[in-house]
Amino acid sequence: GNIVCAQPFGCLPNHGVGSGISNRLKELDPDVQILPLDYDPDVSFANIENRLQMLIMNAREQEAEKDKTK
């Protein structure tokens, strides 16, 4: 699975919850990809877009590997 965790403005409580949930999800599925994205006034769109594109590229590679092993 692939998950995007959007976190507003570097909110500390959200980071704590997000981290806890991420850790539990990784225990349940070690192959899960979780991308935490912090949204604040200084974040650049290019940075967010690049990180999302990397998540998608990694997901496609994982799917291709699964198809090879079938």
Backbone torsions as a table, in degrees:
resi	resn	phi	psi	omega
1	GLY	NA	159.4	178.4
2	ASN	-130.3	128.4	-174.9
3	ILE	-130.9	136.5	172.1
4	VAL	-108.3	124.2	177.9
5	CYS	-106.8	99.0	180.0
6	ALA	-82.3	123.3	-175.7
7	GLN	-119.1	119.9	-175.5
8	PRO	-77.0	129.3	168.1
9	PHE	49.0	33.4	178.8
10	GLY	63.1	32.5	-176.5
11	CYS	-61.9	114.8	-176.1
12	LEU	-59.0	-46.5	177.6
13	PRO	-59.5	-38.5	179.5
14	ASN	-65.9	-37.7	177.7
15	HIS	-61.8	-41.1	179.3
16	GLY	-63.2	-47.0	179.3
17	VAL	-65.9	-47.2	-179.9
18	GLY	-58.2	-42.4	179.8
19	SER	-64.8	-43.8	179.7
20	GLY	-62.6	-44.5	179.5
21	ILE	-65.8	-41.9	179.3
22	SER	-59.6	-44.7	179.9
23	ASN	-61.5	-42.4	-179.9
24	ARG	-66.1	-42.2	178.8
25	LEU	-62.4	-37.4	178.6
26	LYS	-69.2	-30.4	174.4
27	GLU	-66.2	-41.6	-178.9
28	LEU	-72.4	-34.9	-178.3
29	ASP	-143.7	95.0	-177.3
30	PRO	-60.1	-19.9	-178.5
31	ASP	-89.3	-2.1	-177.9
32	VAL	-64.6	139.6	174.6
33	GLN	-106.7	124.5	-179.3
34	ILE	-121.9	123.5	-179.1
35	LEU	-111.2	104.5	174.7
36	PRO	-79.0	126.6	178.8
37	LEU	-119.2	117.7	176.6
38	ASP	-90.8	128.0	176.6
39	TYR	-106.5	117.6	172.3
40	ASP	-143.6	170.9	-174.8
41	PRO	-61.2	-21.7	-175.6
42	ASP	-94.7	-7.4	-177.0
43	VAL	-71.5	139.2	-179.2
44	SER	-90.8	142.2	177.9
45	PHE	-59.7	-39.1	-179.1
46	ALA	-60.0	-40.2	179.5
47	ASN	-63.9	-46.3	179.2
48	ILE	-62.9	-46.2	-179.2
49	GLU	-61.2	-42.8	179.5
50	ASN	-62.8	-42.4	-179.3
51	ARG	-66.3	-39.2	177.0
52	LEU	-66.4	-40.3	178.1
53	GLN	-63.1	-38.5	178.0
54	MET	-64.4	-40.7	177.8
55	LEU	-60.5	-44.3	179.7
56	ILE	-65.0	-43.5	179.3
57	MET	-61.9	-42.8	178.8
58	ASN	-64.7	-38.1	178.4
59	ALA	-63.9	-41.8	179.1
60	ARG	-64.5	-40.1	178.3
61	GLU	-64.1	-40.6	177.9
62	GLN	-62.3	-43.0	179.1
63	GLU	-64.1	-40.6	178.6
64	ALA	-63.0	-40.1	178.2
65	GLU	-65.0	-40.2	177.8
66	LYS	-62.8	-41.0	179.9
67	ASP	-64.2	-34.3	179.2
68	LYS	-67.7	-31.4	-176.0
69	THR	-86.9	-4.3	179.4
70	LYS	-75.9	NA	NA
